[in-house]
Amino acid sequence: MNLRFCSRREFLRRAAVAGAALASPAIVPASVFGPNAPSNRITIGLIGMGLSMAGHHRRLLRRDDVQVLAVCDVERARREKAKAQTEQTYTARKPGGPYHGCAACNEYERILERRDIDAVIIATPDHWHALIALAAMKGGKDVYVEKPMTLTVREGRLLSQVATQSGAILQVGSQQRSERAFRRACEIVRNGWLGHVHTLYTQLGELPPPQTLPEQPIPDGLDYDRWLGPTPWCPYHPQRVQGNSGGGWRCFWEYGSRNNGDWGAHHFDIIQWALGMDHSGPVQFIPKGCDGAPYQSHIYADGARVWKNHPVKHGQMIQFIGERGEVLVSRQDGLETTPAELKNRPLAPGEIHLYESSDHQGNWLQCIKTRRQPICPAEVGHRSATICHLHGIAQRLNRPIRWDPLNEEILGDTYASLWLDRPRRAPYVL
């Protein structure tokens, strides 16, 4: 048995066969036991080797309890570079000569069909999230999927149902939940220290408007048809497939909800957590400019109103304004409170203590081992993504949307309701 690189699933299968064959005690190496033994090593496939995956990849290669067995991307140069990086890292860390055990593939199906892979990380553009995550969970694999979890509301409901039915550990990449400042801000709000929170401001930035781009030759080594996947066919242009946060594919409605699905997916998720809405959501969505509205906003049933791109004090990311004070929060432990003493006030034993995680990817990996739910499971990711999608619908139709979060229905607008899902280009269908 190759104890160097043997998945948890394969190790346990082999161990069961070997155990049945043994009729007398055996001497077992110490490396078989412990947290980093082959029986505990999580084997991973990475799907979508762009900017979002780069950090995941680096962190995984530093861990002894994880092995990257395969990488996938529709761009040949990206997947070959990731394969080489993986194999070079494992060669340097393990004795016994060069390691050549990382596969590189164009089709994600090649990863999902492998029985020796336990889990996948999905960091493709948004329009591929649901197809891959559903197939992975149905194939018995655990899933980390970048935010927003899906492209449409109906996809999100389906993913949440399949995660529950399959028992898969699904973590959505809303990593601000694993940052101390955001958790602390949410605990201050949830415990009522500000009184009723009635107004919230958040900064999402702006993206360039979608453009009609001239067709250019598809470069060698790019499977452009598969990059488009279920979305409508459009002529190739490099700006359409680029993944930079200031533009690229996020500018186009075909592949997401623009900045609502970018920074909005992060900040709306934190607001949901703070307001105790992880299994519910707002009831109205108002696009910028509609009836003179100076900013996009959404409103909760208790009257709390969230304003997008309204200036936030001191350059922070989110501002909660309540009857008795306010909280401002951003990354890198940026937390301010009014009154100031709220920032360091300890939580009483009987108060709300939110799920604590300091490492979003690590939380997912630990939950794979324990089968505990992660900090941002499918239902939570679905509810936060729903806000992104509904803002996109309201913006594209330039009219308010009334939403029933219990039944997940748009009220009184049949045409808008059609946008709760989207047609999918064959053969890339659910």
N, C-alpha and C positions, 0 to 999 in steps of 0.2 A: 504494500500500500504506500502511495506517495503522500506522506504526511505533510509535505511542504505546502502543496496547493490542492487541497481536497475540500469540497464544499461541505457545509453542515449536513445538508440533505443526503449527499452521496456518502459521507462518512458514516452517518447513522445507518444507512442501508447496508453498507459493507460490514459494519460492526455487528449488525444483527445476523448476517449470514455467517460471519466468522464465529460468533458466539455459539451459534447452534452446532457448529462443527467441532468445537473444542470439548474434549472429554476430560481434560485435566487442567490444573491451574497453569497460567501462562504469565511470563514476565512482560509487562506492558511499559513502554517508555513513559517517562514523566511528562513528555510533551503532549501526550494524548489528553491530559487533564488540564484544568485551569481555564481562565477566561479567553486565552488566545489559542487554545487547542483547535485542531481541525474541526472537531464536533461543534465548536462555538463560532467558527469563522463564518461571517456572512459573505456570500458571493454575490457580486453586483454586476449588472449591465448598465451602461450609460447610454442614453439616447438623446442625441442633439448636442453636438460638441462645440457650441458657440460660446458667447461671452458668459451667459448665466451658468454654464456647466463648468467653466474653468475653475472657479473656486471650489465647487464640489469635488472635482477631480483631484485637486491638490490636497485637500483635507483627507480624502479617502486614502490616498497613497501614503499618508503619514501614519495611518492606523494599522496596528498589528492584528486587530480582530476583524478586518475586512479584506477581501481580495477582489479586485476589478478583473473580471474574466472577459469582458467584451465591451467594445465601444461601437457606436452606430452614428453615422451622419450621412446625409445625401451628398455632401461634398467630400470627394476622395481625399484631398489634401488634409482636411481637418481630421478625418478618422485615422489616417495613417500617422499623422503627427501625434494624436492621442495614444495610439497603439504603441508607438516608439517610446513616448514618455513613460507609459506604464511599464513596459518591459525593461527599460533602462533603470527605473527606480527599483523594481523587484530584483533585478540582477545585482545591483549595488548593495541591497540589503540582505540578500540570502546567499549563503555559501553554495558551492556545487556547480559553478559555471553559469553561462548565460541562460536567462529565462525567456522563453518564446511562447508563453501561454495565453496571450491576450488576442482575441479575435477582433477583426475590424470588418464591419458589414455596412451595406447600403440600406438594407431592409430591416426594420425593427423586428419583424417576424422571426428572423434568424436568432435573435436573442430570446424571444419569448418561448420558442420551441425547445430551448435547452433545459433539461431537467436539473442540471447542476448549477443553475443560477437561481438564487433565492429571491432577489429583489431588483428593482430597476429605479433609476432616477430619470425623470423626463424633463428635459429643458429645451424642448422644441418651441417654435412659435405657438401661440395660443390655439390655433385652429387644429393642431394635431393632438392636444392634450387628452381629450376625451377618448378618441379612438384607441390610442395606445394604452391609456390607463385601464380602460374597460377590458381590453384583451389581456393585459397583464394580470389583473385580478381574477378574471375567469380562468386563467392558466395557473392559478395558485401562487402568484408572486405578490410580494408586498411592494408598495409604490410610494415614491416621493415625487410629487408633481409640482412644478413651479406655478406661481400665481400668475394670473387668476386661474383657478382650477379648470375652467372650461371656456368655450366660445359662446355658449348659449345657456339660458336658464334651464331648458329641458335636459340638456346634457348633464348639468349639475345635479338635478334630481335623480337621474339615472345612475350617475356615479355613486351618489350617496347610498342609494338602495343596494347596488351591487357590493359596495364595501361592507355594508351590514350583513348581507346574505352570505358573502364569501368568507367573512372573518379576516379579510386582508387588513394589514396595517397601512393606512394611507395618510401621509403627511403632506399638507399643502405648504409651499414655500413662502409663507407669510412670516418671515423670520423676525419681524419686529416683536412678535409675541415672546421671543426668547431673549429680548433685551431688557435689562433691569429697569431703565427709565420708563419705558412704555408700560411694563407691568405695574410699576409703582403709580403711574398716572391713572391707570385703569382702576387700581384699588382705591385710590383717593375718591374717584368719581363714584364707584360702585358702593362704597360705604357711606355715601351721602354727606361727606365732609364739606362739599360745596353747596349743599341744598339741591334744589331742582336745577339740573343743567338745561338751559333753554336755548343757548346759542353756541355753535361750534364753527370754527374756521379751520380750513386746511389748505395747504399749498401743494398743488400737483404739477405746476409748471405748464408750459404750452408746447404743443408739437406743430410743426409746419402743416398746412392743409394738404389733403391728398392731392396728388398730381396725376395727370395723364402723361405717361412717360413713353418716349419713342422706343420701339422694339430694337433690341440689340442681340447679337449672336449669343447663344447659350455657351458659356465656357466649357471646355473639355473637363470632364471630371465632376460635373454637377448634374445630378438627376433632378432637373427643374420640375418635371411633371410630378414627381413624388414630393418635392418641396411644396408645391401648390396643394397637393392632396385633395381634400374634400371641397376646397374653395373654387370659385369660378376660374376658368382659364383666362390668364392675362398675358400679354407679351412680356418676355423677359427683359428686365432692366436691372442692373446691379443694385440700384437704390431700393428696389422692391424686396430684395432678399437680405439686405444688410440688417444687422441686429443691434446697432448702436442705440442707446437710450434716447438720444436727441432726435431721432428720425428713423429712417429705414422702414421695415415692415410695420412697425407700430403706428405709422401715419395713416395706414390704409384700413378702412372699415372691414374689408374682407377677412382680415386676420385677427381682429380684436376690437376693443372699444376705445382705441386711441389712449389718451392719457388717463381716462377713467380706469382702464385695464392695466396701466403701468403703475405710476405712483398711487393712483386711486385704490388699486387693489391692496396696497399696503395700509394706507391711512384709513380708508373706510373700514378695513378689518379691525384696526385698533379701536375705532369709534364704536363699532358693534360690540366689541369685548367690554369696553368701558360702560356702555349703556345696558349691558345684560341682554343683548339682542342676538346672541349666537344662534338661536333657533327661530328667529323672526326677522324683522326688518322694517324699513320705512313704509309709509303709506302713500307718499306722493313724491313725484320727481318733476322738477321745473327746470327747463333749459334756460341758459343765458339768453337774454334778449326777449324772451316771451313775456308779453304784457309789461315790458319795460324792466324786467328783472336784471339787475346789474351783474349778477353772477349766477352760475348754476347752483341749485340747491336741492336737498331732499329733506323731508319732514317726517318725524315719527308721530305715532298716535298721541303721545303725551305733549306734543307741541314743540319738542326739541328740533331745531333746524340746523342743518349742516350746510355751510357755504363753501363752495369750491373756489379756490384762488382768490378769496378775500385776503387782504394782507394780514399776516399773523405777527404779533408782537415779537420783536427782537430776532426776527429771522427764523423763528421756530417752525416746526412742521404742522403741529396741531395745537389748537387753543380751545379749551373747554371753559365756558363762562356759566357760572351758576349764581344762585341767589346770594350766596355768602362768600364767594371767592372765585378763583380761576386757577387753571393748570395749563402750563405750556410745556410741550415736550418735542424732542427730536432725537436723532441718533447721536451716538457718542455720548450717552448719558446726559443729554441736554434736558434738564427738568427744572422748571421754575414754578413756584406756587405763590398765590396770594390768598390768605396770609402766608408769610414766609415759613412759619413753623410747621405747616402741613407737610413740607417736603421730607422732614425727618421724624415726623410723629410716628411712633410704633403702632402697629396693628394690635388691637386687643385680641385675646384668644377667641372671643365670640364673634369677631368681625369676619368679613369675607376675605379669605386668603386665596388669591388666584393661583392657578397651575403655574409652577415655577420651573423654568428651563433656562439654562444659560448657553445652550448649544443646540440650535435647531436641527441640524443634521444628526448630531449625537443623540438627541432626544428620540428621533425616528429609529435609529439603530438600536438603542436600548429597548424601545418598545417592540421591535421585531423579536428580541430575545425574551421579553417578559410577556408579550401579547397584551400589554396595557395600551389604552388609547393614547395617541400622541397629543401634543398641545394644540395642533390645528388639524383635526380630522376632517373627513370628507363633508360632513354636514355643515360644519363651521365654514369650510372653504366655499361650499356651495352658496351659503347665505351671503357671504361677503362678495363673491363674484356676481351674484344676482344684482347687487347695487350697481356694479360696473355696467352690466348689460342693460339694465333699465335706464340708466342715464344715457347710454348710447342710443337707445330707441327714442327717448324723448328728444335728444339733440337732433337726430336725423329727421324726425317728423316735425320738429319745431313746435311741439305742443306738450302741455303737462300730461303726465301719466299718473293715474290713480291705481294703487296696488293693494291687493289683499294678500298679506304675507302668510296667513294661515292656509288658505287654499291655493296660494301661488297663482293668482289670476290677475290680469289687467282688467280693470272695471270700466265698462261702458265704451270700449274702443276696440271694435272687432279687428280693424286693420292693424292696429298696434300689436294686438295679441298674436298675429301671425309671426311677429319677429321674436317670439319666445323661443323659436328654433329656426334653423335655416336649412334650405335645400343643400344636399351634398352631392358633389360630382362623382359619378361612378368611375372606378369601382371602389372609391374610398367612402364607404357607407358604414353606419353603425350596425 
